[in-house]
Amino acid sequence: MKNVVLKLLLMGLSYTAVGVFTQLLLFNMLIAADLEAQQIKSVKEVSVDIEIKNQRLVDVFDQLEKTTDFILFMIRLTGF
């Protein structure tokens, strides 16, 4: 009786493992489908026409962020 219960338990676990693996594989294939939710452009493909004179670099970055879809950042190095 003990062996029968153990065999049934192992068979149930193996079927469950195969089912979970199959679902994960199919879900991964669904996610990996080639989707284009947004247009991706390289920095080299974007042209910007702005006129800035005597402004701080931070202000230039702010203006570029308003003009384009890019997010720009600057790291300030101090102590030099």
GISULNOR-V518085 format. One record per residue. N is the residue number from 1. RES is the residue in one small letter. PSI is psi in whole degrees, -180 to 180 (999 if undefined). Layout:
# GISULNOR-V518085
N,RES,PSI  N,RES,PSI
This chain:
# GISULNOR-V518085
1,m,-38  2,k,-39  3,n,-35  4,v,-44  5,v,-41  6,l,-42  7,k,-44  8,l,-40  9,l,-45  10,l,-39  11,m,-42  12,g,-42  13,l,-39  14,s,-41  15,y,-39  16,t,-43  17,a,-43  18,v,-41  19,g,-44  20,v,-43  21,f,-43  22,t,-42  23,q,-42  24,l,-40  25,l,-46  26,l,-38  27,f,-39  28,n,-40  29,m,-35  30,l,-43  31,i,-35  32,a,3  33,a,148  34,d,102  35,l,147  36,e,84  37,a,-27  38,q,157  39,q,128  40,i,122  41,k,145  42,s,158  43,v,-32  44,k,-21  45,e,-7  46,v,130  47,s,140  48,v,135  49,d,99  50,i,155  51,e,116  52,i,130  53,k,136  54,n,50  55,q,157  56,r,156  57,l,-34  58,v,-40  59,d,-36  60,v,-44  61,f,-42  62,d,-43  63,q,-40  64,l,-38  65,e,-36  66,k,-32  67,t,-34  68,t,179  69,d,4  70,f,152  71,i,119  72,l,149  73,f,159  74,m,137  75,i,122  76,r,124  77,l,124  78,t,161  79,g,10  80,f,999
